[in-house]
């Protein structure tokens, strides 16, 4: 029996596929029954079966010429996403120029049934920390800001009581039966903050979310969040898409960290921007914390009177080692001169620290054994065949690419002349680990980089060993600047400060300063931070040595205002990718020619098309250009892109990559 039109329901569905941004992001279907908003359904488009999310469901009506619509094939799960999740998905789709269906996929973990039941917690809080009077004032200042403004920026400085302040703020919300989400920039920080929180809160009110947990655990935790069975959600970027209930506080930890930005694929969202939107949709408070806040955030918070700064009563000693003098000392009587890796002053400091049974943290911003390798015969750089990136030697003798999965065998040959011997230039984590093992054979030395942390259990194991004192010297890349604090850590060192300062991005100095502050915060007032550099008079090093972060910020902002750089502008990076470099160049030239008039009409600045720093990745050539839009310091970035430019951007095909507020422009 055929159902009449009046007995059917007309259902609008967003298919979870990539659709052109120039068209509506939903299709209409019919259903025998009304389907709730946010339901997960099976539909068909053409001859393909796809998944979709229901937007609206209303009584059907007769259509002109009796046009027939397809029916919803089946309902997978009713009300799978919430209204606030959909609002965030729409925002991300619009702001970051990505199909709505592609964005919504991020909100839908695989449905896996779990038999484990949740146990309600009777005891929520254990013993709250004792906080000195000056930190109580800080908490009071934060609460005063929250009484009039839902946004607050906390500069945590070197203060040892930051964690306790955080606990007090969280506990206030939990006592009112509210939930809190804490975003950390990397999964390496999850065990750090989990360990802290479990000192004060029951385990069953806390969950962690990351991309490494199993599909079953992710779905179970998603469901527990949705029904408000957990109060504290500690998460990496993935937590943005969770179905929060009764949310009252959103916290961003290390808000300066570039890992809060997704730049590898669309949507290229920023947790700091999207988390603020989550707080807005839920009517929740938003707290951004960092030892070195992004200077744009710092300045805006100052202007809005939403800035709170913990007192600087725990400042470490910072010693700058001039490697030019070290180079002269070690090579003055030698025919073949070599750059020293570890200065004598640093080695003495390590020996002294270890003799006191204290721990050492050494930061070097390169993986592998070296920076790059040169063929000893033809003198060409040994590069990846798929990327324009120099290959890095590993301890086992193979060479690997840091941009793709390419790895050579343990007896590689030069791609140019087939020679088998190479000259290594520079140093990386693996070479440093090898050297320190020879110098300190009786001590436990560990390495923290992407290669050594490849297994899901690697982070937890390393964290546990470091915090229990089983590791004497920890070597690592940027992940070691985040959270690796114990009371037994008294020496930190930056091996090659010049490498941090060598980038050509507009915010290179800011990022370098942040690394110094982060490492200094790990050792505190009783420890020491050593910085090895060939440019000891660099302004960033001078500012850091004198603990002059505020003065550095003021000087940096004055320069950016003069040059129309963020926060006094918004940047859009537009990149074309192709297997053929000529095609990439031709397409970017054509587009920039079309955009020149638009940019002139609206007083926008557009750069010439140019190669990025790494212009070939996974056999795809890249050419990019930058559009800069002037804005006031406190002006929202949401609506400043002219409609004429928006119309052009949404019409671009999938070969174009649009990055709003990019973390780098080189």
KESEFI-743770 format. One record per residue: residue in one letter; x, y, z negated of N, C-alpha, C in turn. Coordinates in steps of 0.02 Angstrom, whole numbers, plus 50000, padded with zeros to 5 digits. Layout:
residues N
aXYZXYZXYZ/...
end
This chain:
residues 666
x500424994050000500005000050000500445006250000/x500315010850047500725016850053500515022050001/x500995025049968500845030149917500705036749951/x500175040149930500015046649961500505051849938/x500555057349978501045062649962500905065549893/x500255066149875500085069249811500295064949751/x500405058349764500615053849710501365053249704/x501725056149751502455055849751502755061949715/x503395061249701503765066949673504335068749721/x504435075249728504985077849770505585079049724/x506145075949740506725076049695507325079149732/x507635084249702508245087049731508845083649698/x509315081349739509875077449715510535080149742/x511025080749698511705082649720512095076249734/x512265074949798512665068949812513385069849790/x513675064549764514365065049738514875063949794/x514825068249844515275068149901515495075249916/x515995075949958516235082549977515775085450031/x515455090950015515025094550063515325101350078/x515225104050138515465110750152515165115850104/x515555120550080515305125550034514825130450067/x514805130350133514375134950170513645132650170/x513495126650146512805124150145512595122750073/x511935121750063511685119749997512015113149976/x512115112449912512475106649887512005100949867/x511365101249886510895096049868510455094049927/x510145088149922509665085549972509025083749936/x508475083149975507825081249946507665073949961/x507385070649910507155063749916506475063249882/x506145057549892505505056449857505585050749807/x505115050749759505125045549707504415044149685/x504285037949664503625036249638503505039649571/x504045040549533503985043349465504405049649459/x504215053749411504615059649396505265057449363/x505825060249385506485058349359506785064049319/x507025062849258507295068249217507915071549248/x508015077849229508605081549250509245077849228/x509745077949272510395075049254510445067549262/x509915064449289509925057149297510405055149353/x510715049349342511215046549389510855041649434/x510855042849500510445038749545510835036349605/x510555031149637510805028749702510385031749757/x510705034449809510355037349866510735035149930/x510445036849987510795035550050510825041950090/x511395042950123511485048550170511725045550235/x511305046150287511475042650349511455035150336/x511975031650353512015024450341512415022750278/x512615028050241513035026850182512635026950117/x512795022450073512505022450005512975026449960/x512705031449928513105035749884512745036649817/x513105039349769512815041049704512625048449703/x512185050249658511975057249653511715058949584/x511635065449571511365067949508510735071949523/x510205070449486509555073749496509555080749465/x509305085549506509225092349481508515093749459/x508035092849505507335094349491506895088749517/x506315088249486505825083249507505135086449499/x504785087049555504125090249552503645086649600/x502995088149593502495085049636502645086449709/x502595081249750502735081949821502145085449855/x502255087649917501745091249956501795089150029/x501295090550067501285088850138501765093450176/x502165090350220502655094250258502435095150330/x502675100550361502505102050431502715096150475/x502275094450520502395089050569502515082250534/x502285081650472502325075250437503025072550428/x503515077050419504215074850409504265070350348/x504585064650358504675059750304505365060350272/x505385059850207506015060150171506195053150145/x506835051950136507055045650107506875045450033/x506815039350008506655038449937507295037349896/x507245039149831507775037349784507815029749782/x508395026849790508445019549794508405016349725/x508745019249676508715016649608508995021649558/x508805020949496509065025149442509585021149403/x510195023849401510745020349365510695021849290/x510605028249274510555030349204510195036949200/x509675037249159509295043449152509675048549110/x509585054949128509865060549089510595059449072/x511005057849123511705056149110512125062449097/x511955068049129512315074249112511835079249081/x512095083749041511685088649006511655095149046/x511205099649024511135106149056511795110049053/x512135109748996512765113548989513325110549031/x513325104049039513815100949085513695103349156/x513065103649176512895105949244513095113249253/x512975117449203513175124449207513935125149218/x514315121049181515045121249189515255118849258/x514925113449282515085110849349514955116149402/x514395119649397514235124949445514755130549443/x514965132249382515465137449375516125135349407/x516355129349393516985126849421516945126549497/x516385124149523516285123649595516335130549628/x516005135449598515995142249627516665145749619/x516955145449559517565149349545518175146349579/x518195139649584518785136249611518675133349681/x518135135349714518005133649784518055126149798/x517645122449762517635115149769516905112749773/x516775107849816516095105149823515815103149755/x515185104649744514875103249679514865095749664/x514745091649715514745084449705515415081749682/x515955084549710516635082549690516765084449617/x516525090449597516615092649528516225088349479/x515605086949496515165083049450515445076049437/x515805073249486516115066749475516545066549412/x516855072249396517295072649338516905071649273/x516255073049274515835072749214515535065749203/x515695061049248515355054549247515855048749238/x516015046949176516435041049166516065034849187/x516435029749205516125023449226515725020549169/x515115018349185514665015649134514885008449117/x515115007549056515335000949032515014999848964/x514604994648959514264993248896514754990948843/x514664993448782515094991548726514674988848669/x514894983348637514514980348583514704983248515/x515244987248514515484990048450515004995248425/x514794994648362514334999548334514715004748295/x514425010848295514735016348259514515016248186/x514975017248140514815017648069514795024848047/x514255026748014514205033647989514685034647932/x514985040547930515465042147877515115045547819/x515255043247759514965046447700515425052047674/x516065050847677516555055747653516865059247714/x516795065747716517045069547774517735072247762/x517835075347705518465078747692518845075447635/x519485075147640519905072447586520145078347544/x520785079147535521045084647494521265090447539/x520945096047531521135101847572521805104547549/x522195107347596522855109947578522815116347537/x523325117447497523385123747461523705128847507/x523415134747512523655139747558523835146047519/x524445148647529524645154847495524175160647512/x524195165747472523745171447478523775174747546/x524385175347574524465178847637524135175047695/x524125168247690523785164347742523025164547732/x522805165147669522085165947657521835172347689/x522255177447688522075183847721521995182747796/x522425178547825522385176947896521715173647912/x521515168847871520875165347881520295170347876/x520345174647827519825179847818519785184347879/x520355186147908520365190447968520035186948027/x520175180448034519865176548088519105176348080/x518875175248018518155174948005517815181648018/x518165187048002517885193848015517795194948090/x518285192748129518225193548202517645189448228/x517575183248202517035178948225516335181548205/x516315185948156515675188848136515415193848188/x515885196648227515685201748277515855199748349/x516315194948357516545192948424516695185448423/x516455181848472516555174548472517245172448496/x517665177148517518335175548542518875178248495/x519365174048480519915176148437520565173048462/x521105177048461521765174648480522215174648418/x522505168848403522935168148344523655167048366/x524095171948351524805171148363525105167848301/x525345161748309525525157748251526235158848226/x526655162248266527355163748249527705157448224/x528185158448177528575152748152528295150148086/x527685152248069527425150748003527285143347993/x527495140847936527415133647921526705131847903/x526265136847890525595135547866525065135747921/x525285135947984524805136048039524325130148036/x524605124148024524195118048023523665118447968/x523855121047910523385121547855522835126647869/x523015132047902522515137047922522005133847969/x522255129848016521835126348064521345121648028/x521605117947979521195113147942520625116847906/x520785122447874520275126247837519725128747883/x519915131147943519425133747991518975128048016/x519285122248031518905116448055518425114048001/x518655113547940518245110947886517625115147875/x517675121647883517095126147874516535124347922/x516715122547983516215120648034515915113748018/x516335109147997516105102347983515625102147924/x515755106347874515305106747816514605108747836/x514545112247892513885114247918513615109347969/x513925103347971513715097948017513795099848090/x514275104048106514405106048175514975101748203/x515075102048269515635098448300516135103348329/x516765101048334517325105148356517695101448411/x517935105048461518365101948512519035105548511/x519575101748512520255104448511520605102148575/x520815106948617521155105348679521915105948669/x522275100748686523015100948685523255100448757/x523835103348774524045103448844524275096848873/x524535092348830524795085948854524625080348806/x524585074248833524405068448791524945067048738/x525555069448748526075068548698525895071848632/x525455076848634525255080448574524675077148537/x524345072448569523765069148537523965065748472/x524495061448470524675058348407524895063348354/x525195068948376525425074048329524835077048291/x524325079248328523745082348296523285077248264/x523265071248292522865065948261523145064248192/x523805063748188524135062348124523985067848073/x523995074148096523845079848052523115079548027/x522655078648073521945078748056521745073048010/x522055067148019521875061347978522135061847907/x522565066747894522785067947825522205070947785/x521715073947819521185077547785520475075147801/x520385071947860519715070047881519665062447892/x519055059847882518935052747893519035050947966/x519295044947977519465042648044518855042248090/x518265040448062517685039248105517315045548125/x517545051448105517245057648131517705060848183/x518265057448198518755060148245518845055348304/x518835058048365519015054048423519525057848466/x519905054148504520365057148552520145055148622/x520265059648669520115058348739520735059848781/x520895055348827521435056648875521325052148935/x521695053448988521615049649050521885042549044/x522245041048991522565034448984522135029348947/x521585031448915521175026648878520765022648928/x520565016648908520195012148953519505014948970/x519225012549025518565014949047518025013448995/x518085007548964517605005648912517625010248852/x518225011848829518295016248771518075023348789/x518225025548850518025032348871517265032948871/x516925027948900516195028248903515885028248833/x516155023848790515895023448721515985030048685/x516565033248692516695039548659516255045148688/x516155044848754515715049648787515015049348756/x514765043248748514085042348720514055044648647/x514575043448609514585045648539514595053248533/x514935056548579514935063848580514225066348595/x513905063148644513245065348667512725064948611/x512765059848568512265059048515512525061848448/x513065065748451513325069348393513555064748336/x513865059048354514115054348303514825055948282/x515155060448318515835062448299515845070048291/x516285072448248516305079648233516915083048262/x517465079348270518075082348296518285078648359/x518325082248414518545079348478519225082248494/x519735078148492520425080148507520585077648577/x520745082148623520755080048693521245083848736/x521415080748792521785084148845521265087148893/x521465088548955521005091849003520355088049013/x520365081349008519775077349023519175079148979/x519325081648919518785083348872518345089048894/x518565092948943518145098448969517465095848992/x517445089649016516855087149050516405083049004/x516555082848940516175078848892515495082048878/x514995077848857514315080348843514245082848771/x514545088548756514565091048687513865092448660/x513785090948595513155092248560513315096048496/x512915101048481512995104748418513695107648410/x513975109848466514665112448466514685119548437/x515145120748390515185127348359515875130648365/x516385126648382517055129548385517465125948439/x517775129948482518225127448535518925130248521/x519415125748515520105127848499520575125948555/x520975130648578521505129348627522165129648590/x522535124148590523195123848558523725125248612/x524235129148594524775130948641524475133948705/x524105139348696523725142248752524175144948808/x524825145748795525285148148846525485142648895/x525345136348878525645130648914525335129748983/x525765129049034525525128249103525165121549113/x525255116749068524925110349076524175110749065/x523925116349040523205117449035522895118449103/x523305119449154523055120649222523115114249264/x522585112549300522605107049348522795109949416/x523385108249440523605111149503523725105949558/x523705099449540523875094249589523335093149641/x522695093849621522155092549668521545096649649/x521075097149696520455100949684519995096949638/x519625100349595519645107649582520245109549540/x520575115149559521175117349524520975121949466/x520645118849417520355122549361520875123849307/x520715128649264521135130349207520725129049144/x520985124849100520625123149038520475129448998/x520955134148996520865140148955520275144248978/x520165144449043519605148249072518955144349061/x518965137849076518355133749073518135132449001/x518615131748955518435130548885518075136648856/x518285142548878517945148648856517225148648882/x517115146048942516445145448970516025140448929/x516345134948909515985129948868515745133248803/x516185137148771516005140648710515415145348723/x515435148848779514905153548797514245149948806/x514245144248842513625140548855513325137648791/x513755135848743513515132848680513415137948625/x513585144248638513555149348586514055147948531/x514625144948550515135142948501515695148148498/x516105147548446516685151948438517275149148478/x517715153548501518285151548542518925154148509/x519375149548491520005151448458520595149048500/x520995153748522521585152348563522205153148518/x522635148048515523215148348470523865146948509/x524395150348488525045149148519525585152748480/x526195149848481526775153448455526945159248501/x526805158348566526965163548615526375164148664/x525835167548644525255168148689525455171148756/x525085169348808525185172748873525125180248860/x525595184048887525605191148869524975194748893/x524655192148945524025195248967523485194148914/x523445187948886522965186448833523115190548771/x523755191148755523965194848696523745202148701/x523855205148759523695212248769522935213448768/x522565208948799521835209548799521555208848728/x521825203948690521615202948621521765209048578/x522345212148590522525218248553522025223748568/x521865224548632521405229848653520705228748625/x520495222348623519825220648598519795219848522/x520375220548489520425219648417520195212648396/x520415207748435520255200748419520895196748408/x521435200148391522085196948381522235196248306/x522455190248287522685188948219523385185948224/x523845188548184524535186148186524745183548118/x524965177348116525235174648053525905178048038/x526055179047975526685182447956527305178547977/x527815182147998528445178948021528915177947961/x528755172947920529165171647861529575165247866/x529645162747927529985156247935530415156247997/x530795161648008531165162648070531825158848068/x531965154748119532595150948120533185155348141/x533775152748129534375156048154534465154148228/x534575159148271534675157848342535395159648360/x535765154848387536455155848407536525154948482/x536825159948515536925159648587537645157648601/x537735152348641538405149948658538565151948730/x539095156048738539295158348804539705152848839/x539395149648888539725144048922540285146148969/x540335152648985540905155149024541545154348984/x541515155948920542095155148876542265147748867/x541745143648861541835136448853542175133548916/x541945135948974542235133649037542975135449041/x543145141549020543845143749021544275139548974/x544025138448914544405134548865544555127448889/x544065124248919544135117248938544495116249004/x544585121649043544875120849110545515124949122/x545755128649072546305133249084546955129649105/x547045123449085547655119849103547525113949151/x546945114049182546765108449225546745110549298/x546965105949342546955107249414546245106649441/x545895101449422545195100549443544745102949386/x544365108049400543955111149348543235108449351/x542965107249291542275104749286541885108949236/x541235109549251540805113149205540655108649144/x540775111149084540625107049025539865106349016/x539655100648990538945099348978538765101448907/x539165099148859539045100648789539625104848762/x539465110548734539995114748706540255111748642/x540855113648624541155111148562540745113548502/x540485119548505540075122248450539445118048440/x539135115948495538535111848489538705104948461/x539265102048484539465095448459539605095648384/x539925100948362540065101748291539415102248251/x538945106048279538295106948245537925100348241/x537965096248294537635089648293537955085248240/x538625085148238538975081048188538775083148117/x538765089648105538595092248039537875090348020/x537425090948068536715089248055536635081848039/x536955077548079536895070348069537205068248003/x537745071647983538075069947919537615071247859/x537125075747868536645077247815536005072947822/x536035068047868535455063747881534845067647907/x534995072947944534465076947975534415075148049/x533865077448082533745075648152533915081448199/x534035079548263534235084248315533755083548374/x533545089248402533115089448461533485093248516/x533585090048574533955093148629533515093648691/x533435099748716533005100948773533415102248836/x533235098548889533535099748955532975098749006/x532895103549050532305103649094532405099849159/x532755094249156532845090049216532825082749196/x532485078749237532475071549227533065068349264/x533165061949253533685058249289534385059649264/x534875057849306535575058649287535885065149312/x535545068349360535845074249390535315078749421/x535535084549447535075089049481534975086849553/x535515085149587535495082549655536155079049670/x536165075449727536765071749746536955073449818/x537615073549832537865075149899538265069149925/x538155067549987538535062150019539275064050019/x539705059549995540425061049991540755061650060/x540425058950110540725058950178540475064850220/x539805065350230539545070550275539305076850238/x539315076650171539155082350128538425084650133/x537975080350156537265082250157536945080250090/x536435084250070536075082750008535645076550020/x535655071949973535265065749978534545067449959/x534115067950010533415070150000532925064550014/x532325065249985531785060549997531555061050069/x531395055350100531175055350169530475058350177/x530075057950124529385060350127529315067550102/x529795069850063529765076550033530415080250048/x530405086650038531015090650045531385091149978/x531235086649934531525086749867532155082449864/x532685084949831533285081049821533135075049777/x533395069249795533295063249755533725063549691/x533465060649638533795060649573534035053649557/x534665053049536534935046449519534675044149452/x534525037649447534305034649385534875030549355/x534785028649292535305024849257535465018249290/x534965015149322535075008549354535425009049422/x535595015149444535945016049508535495017849566/x534835017249557534375019049611534265026649611/x533955029149664533775036249669533025036849678/x532715041649645531985042349651531795049649663/x531185050449689530915057149703530425059049648/x530475065149623530045067349569529365069549595/x529275069849662528635072149690528205066449717/x528505060849734528115055249761528375048849730/x528155043149755528345036749725528965033649757/x529315037349800529895034449834530445032749784/x530735026849792531305024849752531755020449795/x532395021949795532865018049836533065011649799/x533425007249834533705001449799534325003749760/x534644999149725535205001149681535855002149720/x535855000649785536435002049828536205006349888/x536025012649876535745016749930536285018949979/x536045020650040536495023250092536255030150113/x536725034450130536555041050155536125040350218/x535565044150221535125043750279535445046550342/x535975050450334536295053750391536865049550420/x537325047050376537915043550402538005036450375/x537535034250333537535027550305538085026350254/x538405031650231538915031050179538585028950113/x538955025450070538655022850009538895026449945/x539325031449952539555034949892539305042149892/x539135044449831538835051149823539185054949767/x539165061549774539435065949721538835068949685/x538795067849619538235070549580538385077649557/x537865081849560537925088849539537405090149485/x537615093449431537155094949377537055089049330/x536585089949284536475084749233535735084349217/x535505078349201534815077249181534785073449116/x534175071749096534065068549031534425061849024/x534435057949078534735051249074535495051649067/x535815056349102536535057149095536715059749025/x536305064349001536425067048934536355061548881/x535855057348889535755051748843536365047048845/x536615045748904537195041348912537815044348878/x537925050848888538505054248858538465054348782/x537865055748756537795056148683537855049348650/x537645044148685537735037348658538475035548651/x538885038148696539615037048691539915041048634/x539665047248626539935051648574539695049748504/x539075047248499538785045648434538505038448435/x538945033548441538725026548450538365023648390/x538465026548332538155023848271537475026848255/x537225030948300536585034348287536065032448340/x535445032848320534885031148365534705037248408/x534745036348474534605041748521534035039648566/x533535044048575532955042348616532845047948668/x532485046148720532365050848776531615051348788/x531385057548798530675058748813530615062548878/x530445059048932530295062248997529785057849032/x529555059849091529025056149125529235048949140/x529865047849154530105041149171530085036549110/x530325039049053530345034848993529655034148960/x529195038748977528525038648947528005035848995/x528205031449040527745028949092527205024249066/x527345020749011526845016148983526375019848935/x525725017748933525245021148889525435021148816/x525805015948794525995015348724526645019048707/x526985021548758527645024648748527605030748702/x527095034948710527035041048670526955039448596/x526485034948581526355033248511526965030148478/x527315025848514527905022448487528455027448472/x528595031948520529115036948511528945041748455/x528305043848454528075048348401528185045348332/x527975038948325528035035548260528775034948239/x529205033048286529915032248270530245038948252/x530035044248286530335050748271530095053348203/x529455052548189529185055148127529375051048066/x529565044848076529785040748020530545040948012/x530885045048052531605046048046532025040648078/x531725036348119532115031048152532525033648211/x532365039648234532735042848289533145048548260/x533795048548274534235053848250534275059648299/x534315058048364534355063248416533825061748468/x533395066648480532885066048532533065070748589/x533115067948650533275071748710532645071848753/x532495077448785531905077348828531805083648868/x531295083148912531095088748954530585092948916/x530135096348953529675101048920529225097848868/x529105091348874528665088148825528965088348754/x529625089148748529925089448681529845096248649/x529615101248686529515107848655528825108248623/x528435102848627527735103048605527615098148549/x527585100648487527345096548432527845092248396/x528465091748421528945087048390529255090248328/x528845090948277529085094148216529065089248158/x529615088848121529625085348056530035089648009/x529935088547945530325092347896531065090447897/x531215084747930531905082447933532265085147995/x531915088748038532215091548099532525098248082/x533185098848091533515105148072533945108248127/x534005104848184534405107548239534055106348305/x533975111748344533715111248412534195114748459/x534225112448521534695115448569534395115548639/x534545120948675534375121448746535035120748784/x535085115448824535725113948858535875118848914/x535365120548953535475124749013534935130149017/x535035135548980534545140948979534495144249048/x535035144249085535035147649151534545144349199/x534455137849192533985134349236533275136849224/x533095138249161532435140849145532335147849173/x532875151549180532835158449203532955159249278/x533025153549313533225153949383532645154149432/x532035152949409531455153149453531325160249477/x530975160849534530825167549561530095169549550/x529725165849508529035167749492529025174149451/x528465177849455528415184249420528425183349344/x528225177349319528195176249247528745171549222/x529285170949260529845166549240530105168349171/x530215174749158530495176849093530015175149036/x529365176049049528865174548997528885167048979/x528915162749030528935155549018529575153548982/x530135156649001530775155048969530765156948895/x530485162948881530435165348812529995160548771/x529455158148802529005153548767529365147148747/x529815144648790530195138648772530645139948711/x530945145748709531375147448652530965147648588/x530385150948590529965151448531529705144648509/x529515140548557529255133948540529785129648506/x530395129648534530935125648504531145128448436/x531155135048431531325138148367530815136448313/x530185135848333529665134348284529745127348254/x530095122948289530175116048265530665115548207/x531145120148204531665119648152531555124448094/x531185129848105531005134348051531605138048020/x531485141147963531975145747934532595142147907/x532555135647894533135132147868533525128547922/x533295129247984533645126048039533965131048086/x534215128448142534575132648189534395130548261/x534335135548304534235134448375534855136848413/x535175132448451535755134248491535555134648565/x535775140048598535615141048668536255141448708/x536355136748754536945136848798536765140548862/x537185145448881537035149448941537675152348970/x537665153449036538215157049069538055164449077/x537465166449052537265173449056536995175748989/x537455176348941537255177748872536955184748863/x537045189148912536775195948907536095196748941/x535805191248964535145191548996534645194548947/x534215199148969533735202448924533305197648884/x533075192248915532655187348879533035184448819/x533665182748831534075179848777534195184948722/x534305191148741534415196448692533785197548650/x533205197848683532575198748647532455192848599/x532585186748623532475180748582532935180648521/x533565182348533534065182248480533875187048423/x533565192648443533365197748393532645196948370/x532325191248389531635190048371531175195848391/x531265198248453530905204248476530385202448529/x529925197948511529425195748559528945201448578/x528765205448529528305211148542528635216048590/x529265217648578529625222348622529695219448693/x529825212948697529865209648762529195210248799/x528655209048763527985209348792527825216248820/x527995221348781527865228248803528245229948866/x528875227948869529285229348928529035225548989/x528845219248978528595215049033527945217849061/x527505220049017526865222749039526945229249078/x527405233349057527515239649094527765238349164/x528195233149171528445231249238527885228549281/x527465224249252526915221249290526405226449311/x526275231249268525795236449286526055240449346/x526705241849346527015245549400526985241749465/x527065235049462527095230949522526425227649539/x525905229449501525235226649513525225219049509/x525495216449454525515209249441525045207549383/x524815201249376524385199349320524685201449254/x524295204149207523565204149204523225210049240/x523595214049277523305219849311523075218149382/x523065211749397522815209449462522625202049456/x522255199749505522115192649511522435190049574/x522725184049570523065181149628522695175049654/x522705174349720522425168349753522975165649798/x523165159349786523665156149829523305151649879/x523435152749943523095148849995523625145150035/x523565138550037524075134250067523765129850121/x524115129250177523895124650230524365118650230/x524085112650235524475106550236524375102850301/x524925100550331524885096850394525495092250400/x525415086950439525985082550453526495086050498/x526265091350530526705094950578526805102150555/x527435103950548527585110650523527335116150570/x527385115050635527145119950684526395121250676/x526025115950663525305116650654525155120750592/x525515119350538525425123050475525575130450486/x526115131950521526295138950534525785142450578/x525555138950630525065141950676524415143550639/x524175138850598523545139850563523585145450511/x524135145850474524205151250424524275158050458/x524625158250515524675164550553523995166850577/x523595162150602522925163850627522475166550571/x522495163050513522065165150458522275171950429/x522915172850419523145179350391522975185050438/x523015183850504522815189050552522085190950543/x521655185850529520945187150520520795190650454/x521225189350404521105192150337521405199050327/x521845201150372522185207650364521685213350359/x521185213450404520685218850404520265218850340/x520065212850318519675212350256520075215050197/x520705213050194521135215350139521245222850141/x521305225550201521395232850208520775236550186/x520185234050205519555237350189519435237550114/x519665232450078519525232050006520145233249963/x520665235949994521285237649959521585231449924/x521595225849960521915219849935522595219149968/x523055215949932523715214849959523775207649983/x524025206650045524115199950072524835199050093/x525135193550072525845192350089525905189250158/x526505189250184526645185650246526625178050232/x526415173950280526465166650270527195164650258/x527305160150211527985158250194527995151050166/x528585148050169528675141350141528685141750065/x528345137150030528435136749957529125133849941/x529295133849878529955131449856530075124349880/x529575120049874529605113249902529085113049957/x529305113350020528835114350075528615107950110/x528845102250085528615095850113528545090850056/x527935088350046527795083549993527375077950022/x527605071750012527255065750038527115066450113/x527615068550150527595069050223527135074550249/x526895078850205526465084350225526835090950216/x526855094950271527175101550268526685106650240/x526955111450203526535116650173526785123550192/x526315127950208526465135050216525915138850179/x526105143950143525635147450099525675155050107/x525155158350082525185165650074524785167450011/x524905173449986524605175649923524175181849935/x523575181849908523145187849908523125190449836/x523245196949829523255200149762522695205349759/x522275204949707521715209449698521815213449634/x521805219949639521885224249580521295223349533/x521445223649468520915223349419521125227049356/x520625229149317520765232349253520965226949203/x521335228849152521595224049104521045219749074/x520485222749057519945219149022519395216849068/x519505217549134518985215949182518965208349195/x518355205649198518275198449213518495197149284/x518795191249294519025189349362518475185949403/x517895184849372517365180849405517075184149467/x516985190649466516615193849521517015199249557/x517685198849554518075204249585518275202549657/x518185196249677518345194449747517795196949792/x517945201149841517425203949885517045198349921/x516395199349931515975194249962516225192350031/x516475197250067516725196050135517305191050134/x517745191750084518305187050077518055180250054/x517575180150007517285173849983516995169850042/x516615173450084516295170150142516815166750186/x517385170150194517915167250235518235161250201/x518335161750136518665156250100518245149950097/x517585150650088517175144650083517085141250151/x517265144550204517205141550271517825137550291/x518355137750250518965134250268518885126650262/x519235122950306519175115650305519625112650251/x519635105950248519975102450193520735102750196/x521015105150252521745105850256521985111850216/x521525116250198521705122150159521625120750085/x522095122950045522075122249972522035129249942/x521485130549906521385137049874521525136449800/x521985140349775522185140149705522065146949674/x521535147449633521375153649598521795154049535/x522105159849523522545160849465523085155449462/x523505154849513524005149549515524525150449460/x524815144749438525325145149385526005146749414/x526085145949480526705148149513526535150349584/x526935154849610526805157449678527405156349723/x527905152649699528505151449740528485144549770/
end
